[in-house]
Amino acid sequence: MRLVFIGAPGAGKGTQAKRLAAEKGYPIVATGDLLRAAIAEQTPLGQQAHAYIQRGELVPDPLVNQLVAERIATLESFILDGYPRNLTQAQMLETILPQPLSAVVYFEISEDALIARLGGRRICPQCGAVFHITANPSTAGDRCDQCGATLITREDDQPDTIRKRFSVYREQTAPLVDYYRQRGLLRTVNADAPPDAVYQQLLSVLCEST
Ligand code: AMP
């Protein structure tokens, strides 16, 4: 399966991608995670990308396109989480895909629900586990219950940056919903629902795509 997950920041794409990957074995290519790793390792890519991420803006297309092209070149199955984020990237993806996409899953959710979610999100800087202070707290308090590291708020989950990321999403990424609908690839799930219910919807829309 070659899947793209699209949806606003905080819609649950990453959580659902991890669960699907664990069950089906599809590798995840999450551009946000790859960029954060590059920043932590202070690679040339990370140094170029850091300021854009801090401002809640998109990292320039050539940098991200190259990152994705390298990752998916040899993959038969994958879940792309966070890419493409605009029409230029969607067109680029068509040229680098070894085989056509199987489906594009759209995580549909209201902005009010998202603001509540993102403000309470905490991540583990060591193993990448994601928590929420009320909806999915770590059993170890402010530490990761998987590896013990102290949990942090993502630097781009601050209120001003969240607002910026939403406006970038509305202007640049939301048009992809129609783009993929017109191509017959779009499958929509209601991402306002609890995680288990979203996962069941995901499995059922993917059944229709095989
Ligand atoms: P995410 O973890 O997907 O929310 O991404 C965090 C940040 O990484 C975004 O706000 C962007 O600054 C950057 N980013 C992730 N994916 C892309 C992409 N496909 N194109 C440009 N920038 C991206």
Residues whose N, C-alpha, C, O or C-beta is under 5 A from the ligand:
A	BS01	AMP	P9 T31 G32 D33 L35 Y52 I53 G56 E57 L58 V59 V64 G82 Y83 P84 R85
